[in-house]
Amino acid sequence: MGQGEAAVQVRRDIGRRMIRPFLALALLAVPAAGMAQAPLSLEHRMLLRCSAAFAITANRQASGEADALAYPALAARGREYFVRASARVMDEAGLDRGAVAQALETEARDLVANGTLAQVMPVCLALLPPE
């Protein structure tokens, strides 16, 4: 399998295997054990933080939460951002799927535990491509 084919397969795997389980994990507030990870650049952390914010918000929108429904629908656009951002971080930072999933979970836990989701959403929404 060539490098281009591998990248496409990774993106498909992320879309199929990581998004749904991540939505459930994003709502957990209990720290996970052994969450050591390589340092990421500020840009990579921002990509993952916005991905986590979109996943949490999309999940809350699906549950009908009023605060989440105030944002644009994120099921499709947020998922696309999530997949592309995850693939980019894997490619650029040299991380595997497990490390990216762990970093996404860390960002999601931080957003929930610190109550900062509403603060990051305006910045993250600006990063979404137009519909």
N, C-alpha and C positions, 0 to 999 in steps of 0.2 A: 504494500500500500504506500503510495507516494505521500509526501508531506501535505499537499493540498487535500488529498483524500482523507488523510488522518485528521486534519483540522475540521473538515466537514463532519466526520464521524464524531469527533469530540463535541461539536456543537449539537449534533443530534442527541448524543448521550446526555448532555446537560439538559436539553429540553425535555427529554423523556424521564430521566432518572432523578434529577436534582431539584427541579422546580417544585413539584408537588410535595415531596417530603420536606423541602425547605420551608414551605409555607407553614406547615405544622410546627416545625422547629423554631421558626421565627417568633412565635408567640410565647415560647418558654422563657422563664426568667431565672431559672436555676443554672448557675455556672456549670459548664461541663469540665470534667477532669482532663488533664493533659492537653491543654489547648495551645501548646507551644507552636509557633509558626515563624517563618522567616520574616524579617522586617520588609514591609511593602512601602513603595513610594507614596507620597501624599496623593498623587493622582490615582494610583491604584486603590488606595483606601477610599477615596471619594467615589470611584466607580462601584466598589463593593457596598459602600454605605448607602448610596442611592438605590442600588439593586435591592438591598435589604428593605429600605424604606418603601419601595414600590411593591415588594412582595407582601409586606405587612399590610399596607394600605389596600392592596387588591384583595387580600384575604378578608379584611374587615369590611370592604365594600360587598363582597359576596355574602357576608353575614348580615348585611343591612345596617351597619353602624352609621349613625347620622353624621358624625364627624368625618368619617372616611368618604361618605357619599358626597361631601362638599367638594372633593377633588374630582378632576376628570377621571373617567373610567380607565383603570390601569390593567385590567386583565390581559389584554392583547399587547398594548404598547409597553407596559411595564415588563411583561414577560420577554418581549423582544429585546428591550434594553438589558434585562437581566442576563439573557443568553449571550448577547454580544459582549457585554462588559466582562462576564466571567471568562469567556474565551480569550478576550484581549489580555486580561490579567494572567491567565495561564500561559499564553504565548510570550508576553513581555517579561514576566517575572520568573518564568520557568517552573511554575508550580503544577502539580498534578490536580486532578479533580477533587481528591480528598482534602488537600490543603486549601483549595479555593472554597470548598464547602465549609470547612472549619472557619475560614476568615469571614465568610458571609454570616455564619451563625454568630460569630463574635460581634460583628457589627449590629446584627439584629438584636441580640441580647442587650447591647449597649443602648440602642435606641429605646427599647422597651424599659429597661431598668432605670434609665436616667430621664425618661419622659421627654425626649428631644425630637420625637418624630415630627411634630408640627413645626418645629424650628427648621428642620432640614428639607422639608417637602417643597417650599417655594424655590429653593436653589436647585433641587433635583428635578423638579418639573420643567425648569428652564432648559435642562439638558436633553429632554425628550425631543425627538424629531417631530415636526408638525404632522398632523394627521393626514 
